[in-house]
Amino acid sequence: WALSYMKQARLVESPRRGWYQITDLGQQTLAAKPARIDNEYLLRFDGFRDFRARSKAAGVEGDDAAAPIAPTASVVSSAGQPPDEALEEAYARLRSSVEAELHDAVKQAAPSFFEELVVDLLVKMGYGGSRAEAARAIGRSGDGGIDGVIDEDRLGLDVIYIQAKRWEGSVGRPEIQKFAGALQGQRASKGIFLTTSSYTREAEEYAQGIGTRIVLVDGRRLASLMFEFDVGVSARNTYTVKTIDGDYFEES
């Protein structure tokens, strides 16, 4: 966006695709040694002001039946932020809000529903083969701290043992030790412990320090994975960010 905006201000020009060169106006600007060149500074140039005016005018074009286009405060934000960065920040805020709602919903769900959720998530992540196979594995009653076992891949070359707890307080080291002992009893090398709450620091340090590979998934990470793999969420709107296809115009 820096090059694009400076081009609008006529400080640089693009003689061909992928090439930029400074203009006479750009040389004069550089000779003035400005402390910084940002959107506010670029507003002193006619070309950039015209660009801003065109962008704002574009926000009111189109017939009344069309969805309104946000005024391009927009194209250059008040914070001097490029539009793609503003879009990314808005998406990050939206994702954070949805994940918080997911976390609350999971904590309020029944224990049996939580088991189903774990199955859905692991299958979406590529574990367990078919959902029916995964459901049989996770749904069986616990055995020495293990709630179930699931194939790591579709061929069943290795398995992962699962412990899923819908917990109120933080999960402490004793629970992780119990799970690790159960894994050793099965001669298992991998396990996933999922909870709707969080883990104490002692629990996390213990899981990191033992030979058996145990992944701890707390409520917030669980919600993030649900968002990423479309479990418990659905797409409401899709926005496609487009840019000029330089090859198309070079061929003309």
N, C-alpha and C positions, 0 to 999 in steps of 0.2 A: 504493500500500500504506500510506502514512502515514495517509491519511484513513480507510482501512478499519480499521487497527489502533486509531486514536484513537476511532473509532466503537464498536469492541468494548469499549474502556475507558470508554465513555460520556462522553468529553470533547467529542465533537461528535455531532450527530444529523442525519438527512437527512429533512426534512419531505416532499420530493418528489425525483424523479429529477434528478440533476445539481445539487442544492442541498444545501449543508451549513451548519449554524449551530452556534455554540458553545453548550454547555449550562452550567448553573450550576456543575457540577463542573469544567467546562473553564475557566470564569471564575476559579474559586478556584485552579485549577492555574496559570493564567497570572499571577495576582496574586502567586503564590509565587516567580515569576521563576526557574524552574529553568534550570540551565546548558545543558541539552539534554534533549530528549524523544526517547528511543529505546526499544527494546524492553525493555531492562533497567529503565528508569524506569517504563514502563507496567505492569510486573509488580506494582507496589504497588496497583493498582486491581483490585477483585474481578472486574469484567467481563472484563478482559483475562486474568486468571488462569483464569477459567472457560472462556474461549475456548481457551487453551492446553490445558486439561484435555480439552475436547471434541475438539480436534485429535488429541491423543495417543490418546484412546480410539478414534477413528475408524480408527486404524492397526491395530487388532486385530479389527475387525468383519469379517463375511463367513465363508463356510463354508471348511472345510479344503482343498477342492479348488481354491479360487480362488488366484490368484497373490498372494503376500504383499504388503501395502502397506507401504512404508517408514514407520517411526514418524515422526511429523511433527516431528522435530527439524528437519528438515523444514519445518513451516509457519513457524516462526521459528527461524532457525539460531542457533548459539551465537555467531556473529559479529554477530548482529542483522541478518541479511541477508534481505530479502524472498525468498520462494520462487522467483519468476520470475527474479530476479537469480542465485540459486544454481543454477537450472536452466541459465541462459545460460552461467555460468562452467563448469559441468560439461560442457556441450556443447563449449565452446571447448577445454577440456582434452582431450576425446575427439577432436575434430577434429585438434588438433595432433599427438596420438599416431598417428592413422591416416595423416596426411600424412607423418610421419616414416617410417612403414612403407612407404608408397607410394614415397617417395624412394629408400629402400634397394632396393626391388624393381626400380625402373627402372634404377638404377645396375648391378644384377646381370644385367639382361636382355641378350639378344644384340642386336647392331646392327640386324639385320633386324627384330626385334620392336620396337625403338625407332621405326623408320620407320612400322610399323603403328600404334603407339600415337599418334604425331603425327597420322596421318590420322584416327584415331578421335576424337581430341580436337578437331581443327579442324572436323570435320563436326558434332560435338555443339555446338560453339560457333556454328554457322550458316554456316561457310565451305564452299565447294567444291561446292555442289549435292548430288548423290548421293555415296555413299561410293565407288562404282566410279569416278566421274569424279575424285574427290579422290585415290584410290589411284593412278590412272594418272599424275596430275600429280606427286605427291610421289615416287613410286617410280622415276622415270627417273634415269639416272645424272647425277652432278654435272657442271656445265659452268661452269668459271671461278669456282668458289666458290659455285655455286647448286645445291642438291639438287633443287629442284622449284618449281613455280608452282601456285598455287591461286586459284580465283575468290574475290573478296571477297564476292560475293553470288550468289544463285541465278541471276540473269540474266547474270552474267559481264560486268557493266559495267566492272569494274576487276579487276586481278589483284594478288596479293601473292606475292613471291618468298620462298622458304623455304630456310633452312640449318639442318639438325638434326645435332648432334654429340653422340655418347655419349663424353664427355670425362672424363679422370681429374683432371688439374690444372685450375687456373683458365684461362679463355679470355682471352687478352691482346688488346691493341690491334691487333697485326698481322692476326689473324684477322678482326676486324671491318672493318679497312681493306680487306682482300681482298674481303670480302662487299660492302662499299660500292662498290668498284670494279666488281664484277660487276654490281651494280644499275645503275650508270651506263652500262655497256656495253649493257644491255637497255633503257635509257631508262626505267627503273622508278623510281617515287617511294616505294614502300613495301616493306619487307622485315621478316621475322621470323627472328631467330636464336635457336634453342632448344638448350640444352645440359643434360646431367644434372649438371653441376658448378656452377661460379660464374664470375663475370667479375671481372677486375681493375678497380681504380678508373679506370685509364687507359682501359680499353676502354669503360667506362660513360660517361666524360666525352667520349670521342671520338664515341660514338653520339649523345649529346645535342647535340653542337656542330655536326654536319654538316647540310647542307640536306636530304638524303634521310632520310625517316622510317624509322628502324630500331628495332624493339622487341626488347629483349633479355629472354629468358625463361630464368631459371636453374633449377636443379633444384628448389629449394624452391617457386618460383612455379609451376613445372610441376606439382608434386604438389598444390598448392592448387587449380589449375585442374581437375586430374583429379578432385579431391574434389567441387568445385562442380558439375561437369558430368557426374558419375557415370561416369567412365571408370576401370575397374579397381577399383571399389567397388560394393557392393550394400547395400541397406537391411536392417538386422537387426531393428530395432524402430522403431515410430513412436509418439510420444506427442503427444496433442492437448491443448493447454492451454485449458481452458474457463473462462468467466466467466458470471455471472448475466445473463440476458436481461431487462433492465428493462422493455422494451416488452411482453413476454409477460404480466408481472404487472400492468402498467398497464391492459391490455385486459380483465383479469378483473373 
